[in-house]
Amino acid sequence: MSLRSVLPLFLCLVTLTGCGSKELTLSSFDGLKKVTVTVEVADTPKERDLGLMNRTKLEAGKGMLFVFKEPAMLSFWMKNTLIPLEILYFDASGEFVSTAEMTPCTADPCAQYKTQAMSQYALEVNPDFRKANEIGVGWKLDLNQVRKMARPK
């Protein structure tokens, strides 16, 4: 089999798998409201450092999920990030902790966007995502989905 005959099949498979994108569900405290986001997962130091830098757009309903080994007081910045973002922080049990609207930064010093409590997960999405979906106290990430999409440690 030649490379020429395998290449179209490979490209088709890459397209169908979504290039590493996964579906993540957020649920209200009573389970009556659910929101699904297609996320890229950043669960290595290199991926978390790069984040959404140098991107010129983020499509609606998409985002990046940052996964950390242990809960911590997380802090993000927008160095070389060209688009405004909203960040939602979640604790070790997947429960919503806090949020911040983040603005692009191309030169130092860049603002720091810190969680208000110990967090293990951070979700970057388009601005006003939380408000549009009425996400707040009691909302949770589906940690079963997170475990399936994050790399084994």
C-alpha positions as protocol buffer text, in pm:
chain_id: "A"
residue {
  index: 1
  type: MET
  ca { x: 0 y: 0 z: 0 }
}
residue {
  index: 2
  type: SER
  ca { x: 145 y: 336 z: -100 }
}
residue {
  index: 3
  type: LEU
  ca { x: 152 y: 654 z: 104 }
}
residue {
  index: 4
  type: ARG
  ca { x: -65 y: 814 z: -162 }
}
residue {
  index: 5
  type: SER
  ca { x: -346 y: 562 z: -100 }
}
residue {
  index: 6
  type: VAL
  ca { x: -323 y: 579 z: 282 }
}
residue {
  index: 7
  type: LEU
  ca { x: -313 y: 958 z: 315 }
}
residue {
  index: 8
  type: PRO
  ca { x: -684 y: 1021 z: 232 }
}
residue {
  index: 9
  type: LEU
  ca { x: -789 y: 756 z: 483 }
}
residue {
  index: 10
  type: PHE
  ca { x: -566 y: 910 z: 751 }
}
residue {
  index: 11
  type: LEU
  ca { x: -707 y: 1260 z: 686 }
}
residue {
  index: 12
  type: CYS
  ca { x: -1061 y: 1124 z: 706 }
}
residue {
  index: 13
  type: LEU
  ca { x: -991 y: 959 z: 1042 }
}
residue {
  index: 14
  type: VAL
  ca { x: -835 y: 1277 z: 1182 }
}
residue {
  index: 15
  type: THR
  ca { x: -1140 y: 1476 z: 1074 }
}
residue {
  index: 16
  type: LEU
  ca { x: -1381 y: 1228 z: 1232 }
}
residue {
  index: 17
  type: THR
  ca { x: -1198 y: 1216 z: 1564 }
}
residue {
  index: 18
  type: GLY
  ca { x: -1207 y: 1594 z: 1601 }
}
residue {
  index: 19
  type: CYS
  ca { x: -831 y: 1627 z: 1649 }
}
residue {
  index: 20
  type: GLY
  ca { x: -842 y: 1555 z: 2021 }
}
residue {
  index: 21
  type: SER
  ca { x: -1158 y: 1749 z: 2100 }
}
residue {
  index: 22
  type: LYS
  ca { x: -1390 y: 1598 z: 2360 }
}
residue {
  index: 23
  type: GLU
  ca { x: -1742 y: 1665 z: 2483 }
}
residue {
  index: 24
  type: LEU
  ca { x: -1766 y: 1799 z: 2839 }
}
residue {
  index: 25
  type: THR
  ca { x: -2095 y: 1837 z: 3026 }
}
residue {
  index: 26
  type: LEU
  ca { x: -2161 y: 2093 z: 3299 }
}
residue {
  index: 27
  type: SER
  ca { x: -2472 y: 2044 z: 3513 }
}
residue {
  index: 28
  type: SER
  ca { x: -2670 y: 2263 z: 3750 }
}
residue {
  index: 29
  type: PHE
  ca { x: -2694 y: 2167 z: 4119 }
}
residue {
  index: 30
  type: ASP
  ca { x: -3032 y: 1999 z: 4062 }
}
residue {
  index: 31
  type: GLY
  ca { x: -2930 y: 1836 z: 3732 }
}
residue {
  index: 32
  type: LEU
  ca { x: -3213 y: 2006 z: 3543 }
}
residue {
  index: 33
  type: LYS
  ca { x: -2986 y: 2229 z: 3333 }
}
residue {
  index: 34
  type: LYS
  ca { x: -2695 y: 2093 z: 3130 }
}
residue {
  index: 35
  type: VAL
  ca { x: -2445 y: 2258 z: 2898 }
}
residue {
  index: 36
  type: THR
  ca { x: -2212 y: 2069 z: 2665 }
}
residue {
  index: 37
  type: VAL
  ca { x: -1882 y: 2220 z: 2555 }
}
residue {
  index: 38
  type: THR
  ca { x: -1641 y: 2074 z: 2301 }
}
residue {
  index: 39
  type: VAL
  ca { x: -1302 y: 2104 z: 2468 }
}
residue {
  index: 40
  type: GLU
  ca { x: -937 y: 2056 z: 2399 }
}
residue {
  index: 41
  type: VAL
  ca { x: -768 y: 1914 z: 2706 }
}
residue {
  index: 42
  type: ALA
  ca { x: -449 y: 2069 z: 2846 }
}
residue {
  index: 43
  type: ASP
  ca { x: -322 y: 1824 z: 3106 }
}
residue {
  index: 44
  type: THR
  ca { x: 56 y: 1847 z: 3067 }
}
residue {
  index: 45
  type: PRO
  ca { x: 274 y: 2141 z: 3172 }
}
residue {
  index: 46
  type: LYS
  ca { x: 361 y: 2216 z: 2808 }
}
residue {
  index: 47
  type: GLU
  ca { x: -5 y: 2215 z: 2698 }
}
residue {
  index: 48
  type: ARG
  ca { x: -112 y: 2428 z: 2996 }
}
residue {
  index: 49
  type: ASP
  ca { x: 168 y: 2680 z: 2927 }
}
residue {
  index: 50
  type: LEU
  ca { x: 59 y: 2717 z: 2562 }
}
residue {
  index: 51
  type: GLY
  ca { x: -315 y: 2723 z: 2630 }
}
residue {
  index: 52
  type: LEU
  ca { x: -502 y: 2927 z: 2370 }
}
residue {
  index: 53
  type: MET
  ca { x: -207 y: 3154 z: 2286 }
}
residue {
  index: 54
  type: ASN
  ca { x: -185 y: 3296 z: 1933 }
}
residue {
  index: 55
  type: ARG
  ca { x: -537 y: 3188 z: 1835 }
}
residue {
  index: 56
  type: THR
  ca { x: -743 y: 3442 z: 1646 }
}
residue {
  index: 57
  type: LYS
  ca { x: -1084 y: 3295 z: 1732 }
}
residue {
  index: 58
  type: LEU
  ca { x: -1265 y: 3044 z: 1951 }
}
residue {
  index: 59
  type: GLU
  ca { x: -1584 y: 2907 z: 1804 }
}
residue {
  index: 60
  type: ALA
  ca { x: -1906 y: 2916 z: 2006 }
}
residue {
  index: 61
  type: GLY
  ca { x: -1954 y: 2608 z: 2222 }
}
residue {
  index: 62
  type: LYS
  ca { x: -1582 y: 2533 z: 2231 }
}
residue {
  index: 63
  type: GLY
  ca { x: -1314 y: 2579 z: 2494 }
}
residue {
  index: 64
  type: MET
  ca { x: -1003 y: 2446 z: 2663 }
}
residue {
  index: 65
  type: LEU
  ca { x: -1008 y: 2242 z: 2982 }
}
residue {
  index: 66
  type: PHE
  ca { x: -699 y: 2270 z: 3201 }
}
residue {
  index: 67
  type: VAL
  ca { x: -651 y: 1968 z: 3426 }
}
residue {
  index: 68
  type: PHE
  ca { x: -409 y: 1975 z: 3722 }
}
residue {
  index: 69
  type: LYS
  ca { x: -286 y: 1680 z: 3932 }
}
residue {
  index: 70
  type: GLU
  ca { x: -378 y: 1843 z: 4264 }
}
residue {
  index: 71
  type: PRO
  ca { x: -600 y: 2128 z: 4381 }
}
residue {
  index: 72
  type: ALA
  ca { x: -421 y: 2462 z: 4414 }
}
residue {
  index: 73
  type: MET
  ca { x: -481 y: 2836 z: 4412 }
}
residue {
  index: 74
  type: LEU
  ca { x: -463 y: 2865 z: 4033 }
}
residue {
  index: 75
  type: SER
  ca { x: -364 y: 3178 z: 3845 }
}
residue {
  index: 76
  type: PHE
  ca { x: -379 y: 3236 z: 3470 }
}
residue {
  index: 77
  type: TRP
  ca { x: -254 y: 3513 z: 3247 }
}
residue {
  index: 78
  type: MET
  ca { x: -322 y: 3609 z: 2886 }
}
residue {
  index: 79
  type: LYS
  ca { x: 33 y: 3658 z: 2754 }
}
residue {
  index: 80
  type: ASN
  ca { x: 19 y: 3630 z: 2372 }
}
residue {
  index: 81
  type: THR
  ca { x: -349 y: 3544 z: 2383 }
}
residue {
  index: 82
  type: LEU
  ca { x: -520 y: 3742 z: 2110 }
}
residue {
  index: 83
  type: ILE
  ca { x: -887 y: 3691 z: 2199 }
}
residue {
  index: 84
  type: PRO
  ca { x: -1085 y: 3778 z: 2513 }
}
residue {
  index: 85
  type: LEU
  ca { x: -1180 y: 3474 z: 2721 }
}
residue {
  index: 86
  type: GLU
  ca { x: -1377 y: 3381 z: 3028 }
}
residue {
  index: 87
  type: ILE
  ca { x: -1230 y: 3134 z: 3273 }
}
residue {
  index: 88
  type: LEU
  ca { x: -1435 y: 2914 z: 3503 }
}
residue {
  index: 89
  type: TYR
  ca { x: -1259 y: 2745 z: 3795 }
}
residue {
  index: 90
  type: PHE
  ca { x: -1376 y: 2414 z: 3948 }
}
residue {
  index: 91
  type: ASP
  ca { x: -1257 y: 2237 z: 4263 }
}
residue {
  index: 92
  type: ALA
  ca { x: -1140 y: 1875 z: 4304 }
}
residue {
  index: 93
  type: SER
  ca { x: -1501 y: 1751 z: 4318 }
}
residue {
  index: 94
  type: GLY
  ca { x: -1579 y: 1936 z: 3993 }
}
residue {
  index: 95
  type: GLU
  ca { x: -1786 y: 2204 z: 4163 }
}
residue {
  index: 96
  type: PHE
  ca { x: -1784 y: 2562 z: 4027 }
}
residue {
  index: 97
  type: VAL
  ca { x: -1564 y: 2792 z: 4235 }
}
residue {
  index: 98
  type: SER
  ca { x: -1526 y: 3125 z: 4055 }
}
residue {
  index: 99
  type: THR
  ca { x: -1492 y: 3297 z: 3720 }
}
residue {
  index: 100
  type: ALA
  ca { x: -1309 y: 3588 z: 3558 }
}
residue {
  index: 101
  type: GLU
  ca { x: -1332 y: 3779 z: 3231 }
}
residue {
  index: 102
  type: MET
  ca { x: -983 y: 3789 z: 3077 }
}
residue {
  index: 103
  type: THR
  ca { x: -852 y: 4039 z: 2822 }
}
residue {
  index: 104
  type: PRO
  ca { x: -576 y: 3987 z: 2563 }
}
residue {
  index: 105
  type: CYS
  ca { x: -221 y: 4081 z: 2657 }
}
residue {
  index: 106
  type: THR
  ca { x: 71 y: 4116 z: 2418 }
}
residue {
  index: 107
  type: ALA
  ca { x: 323 y: 4296 z: 2640 }
}
residue {
  index: 108
  type: ASP
  ca { x: 440 y: 4260 z: 3000 }
}
residue {
  index: 109
  type: PRO
  ca { x: 316 y: 4305 z: 3259 }
}
residue {
  index: 110
  type: CYS
  ca { x: 2 y: 4099 z: 3200 }
}
residue {
  index: 111
  type: ALA
  ca { x: -283 y: 4078 z: 3450 }
}
residue {
  index: 112
  type: GLN
  ca { x: -321 y: 3767 z: 3665 }
}
residue {
  index: 113
  type: TYR
  ca { x: -661 y: 3598 z: 3689 }
}
residue {
  index: 114
  type: LYS
  ca { x: -676 y: 3400 z: 4013 }
}
residue {
  index: 115
  type: THR
  ca { x: -929 y: 3155 z: 4145 }
}
residue {
  index: 116
  type: GLN
  ca { x: -1109 y: 3249 z: 4465 }
}
residue {
  index: 117
  type: ALA
  ca { x: -1066 y: 2904 z: 4622 }
}
residue {
  index: 118
  type: MET
  ca { x: -864 y: 2586 z: 4574 }
}
residue {
  index: 119
  type: SER
  ca { x: -924 y: 2457 z: 4221 }
}
residue {
  index: 120
  type: GLN
  ca { x: -813 y: 2160 z: 4013 }
}
residue {
  index: 121
  type: TYR
  ca { x: -981 y: 2238 z: 3681 }
}
residue {
  index: 122
  type: ALA
  ca { x: -1013 y: 2551 z: 3471 }
}
residue {
  index: 123
  type: LEU
  ca { x: -1230 y: 2595 z: 3163 }
}
residue {
  index: 124
  type: GLU
  ca { x: -1154 y: 2873 z: 2916 }
}
residue {
  index: 125
  type: VAL
  ca { x: -1447 y: 2971 z: 2694 }
}
residue {
  index: 126
  type: ASN
  ca { x: -1576 y: 3275 z: 2507 }
}
residue {
  index: 127
  type: PRO
  ca { x: -1677 y: 3580 z: 2714 }
}
residue {
  index: 128
  type: ASP
  ca { x: -2025 y: 3574 z: 2873 }
}
residue {
  index: 129
  type: PHE
  ca { x: -2048 y: 3193 z: 2849 }
}
residue {
  index: 130
  type: ARG
  ca { x: -2129 y: 3164 z: 3219 }
}
residue {
  index: 131
  type: LYS
  ca { x: -2395 y: 3434 z: 3207 }
}
residue {
  index: 132
  type: ALA
  ca { x: -2555 y: 3301 z: 2887 }
}
residue {
  index: 133
  type: ASN
  ca { x: -2583 y: 2953 z: 3040 }
}
residue {
  index: 134
  type: GLU
  ca { x: -2670 y: 3074 z: 3393 }
}
residue {
  index: 135
  type: ILE
  ca { x: -2374 y: 2884 z: 3543 }
}
residue {
  index: 136
  type: GLY
  ca { x: -2307 y: 2957 z: 3908 }
}
residue {
  index: 137
  type: VAL
  ca { x: -2299 y: 2812 z: 4258 }
}
residue {
  index: 138
  type: GLY
  ca { x: -2366 y: 2439 z: 4263 }
}
residue {
  index: 139
  type: TRP
  ca { x: -2278 y: 2373 z: 3898 }
}
residue {
  index: 140
  type: LYS
  ca { x: -2040 y: 2082 z: 3833 }
}
residue {
  index: 141
  type: LEU
  ca { x: -1819 y: 1932 z: 3567 }
}
residue {
  index: 142
  type: ASP
  ca { x: -1884 y: 1570 z: 3474 }
}
residue {
  index: 143
  type: LEU
  ca { x: -1568 y: 1425 z: 3632 }
}
residue {
  index: 144
  type: ASN
  ca { x: -1628 y: 1085 z: 3469 }
}
residue {
  index: 145
  type: GLN
  ca { x: -1589 y: 1256 z: 3132 }
}
residue {
  index: 146
  type: VAL
  ca { x: -1282 y: 1445 z: 3257 }
}
residue {
  index: 147
  type: ARG
  ca { x: -1116 y: 1122 z: 3373 }
}
residue {
  index: 148
  type: LYS
  ca { x: -1177 y: 960 z: 3035 }
}
residue {
  index: 149
  type: MET
  ca { x: -1034 y: 1250 z: 2838 }
}
residue {
  index: 150
  type: ALA
  ca { x: -731 y: 1336 z: 3054 }
}
residue {
  index: 151
  type: ARG
  ca { x: -411 y: 1137 z: 3018 }
}
residue {
  index: 152
  type: PRO
  ca { x: -338 y: 879 z: 3288 }
}
residue {
  index: 153
  type: LYS
  ca { x: -93 y: 1015 z: 3546 }
}
